[in-house]
Structures are given as structure tokens and as C-alpha cells.
Amino acid sequence: GPKPQTRFVLDKALQKGMTAMVVVNKIDRPAARPEYVVDKAFDLFCELGATDEQTDFRTVYASGIQGKAGHEPDDLQEDLGPMFDAILESIPPPKCDSKDPDALQALVANIDYDDFKGKMGIARITNGKVKRNQAVALQRPGGAKKTSRISKLFVFDNLGQ
């Protein structure tokens, strides 16, 4: 069945009204049970109180180790293109919550610390631009706003910095 971390993250996403997509991985294994997995995913969505629209999720079948994906378990393409296409087609882009269309909006996904650079936020910019010495504010839902300045910028390209 679904792991606790999957349940937790999916619950938070559904509560926020987000759209989800199910990827059934390891479809290349002889003991693969794609129909069972999709049924279990549907049951989990229902158990977590998903709306009718959220339970009508897009499903992609994949073999991560082989780098293949497809829309049917027995019809995988030679690359992961169908999965990426499904993401672009079924997951809406982030929305800007500001009245200023150029306002910086970023989602911090991870925090790191370096003895020389200090605290670093690793984020995905969803709106606006950021530059060195720019004043920024960190706002947590329901929390106080903290202000700071950007001292250094790093760009991640794939897995490298």
C-alpha cells in the first residue's frame, strides 16, 4: 500500500485543492500489478477526502530504471516523454498571488547551512526575478514575516550547481 510519506504529502496537496497525477513505477517487473496500484491510489484519494475532480487523476505507467513511460502498462515509449507531457497537460502552472505581476514569488523547498555563507534557501522561483542585494521577505502560512537581503545567488542546472 501507499507509504506514510505519500499519504501525508498527498493529504496536504488535496487540502490545498491541487491536481495530482499518479505514476505507476516499476511496471517492467514480472510481478507488477498496475490495476491494483491504481485502485489503491484511488482508494487513498477517496480516504483523504478528495473531490470528484481530484479523484479523476491522470495515470502514467513507467519503468524508471529503463527510462521508459507510457499511457498504458503494456505500451511504454522508449523515453520518459509521455510522463513529462502528462505533467504539462494535467498540472496547472503556479499562480501569482500578488497584484504586481513582477513581484518575486518563490517556494523554498530546502534549507542548507554553510559555515562561510550562512543559511541558504533553495527555492523555485514561480514569479518575478531575483538579484544580489535585493530585499526579500520570508512568510510562512500564519507566521510572522521576516525580512532579509540576497547576498549570493546560485543556479541549479539539473543536479549540478
PyMOL commands that set and color helices and strands:
alter all, ss='L'
color gray80, all
select helices_A, chain A and resi 4-15+34-47+52-55+81-90
alter helices_A, ss='H'
color red, helices_A
select strands_A, chain A and resi 21-24+58-63+68-70+105-114+118-127+135-139+145-149
alter strands_A, ss='S'
color yellow, strands_A
deselect
rebuild
show_as cartoon
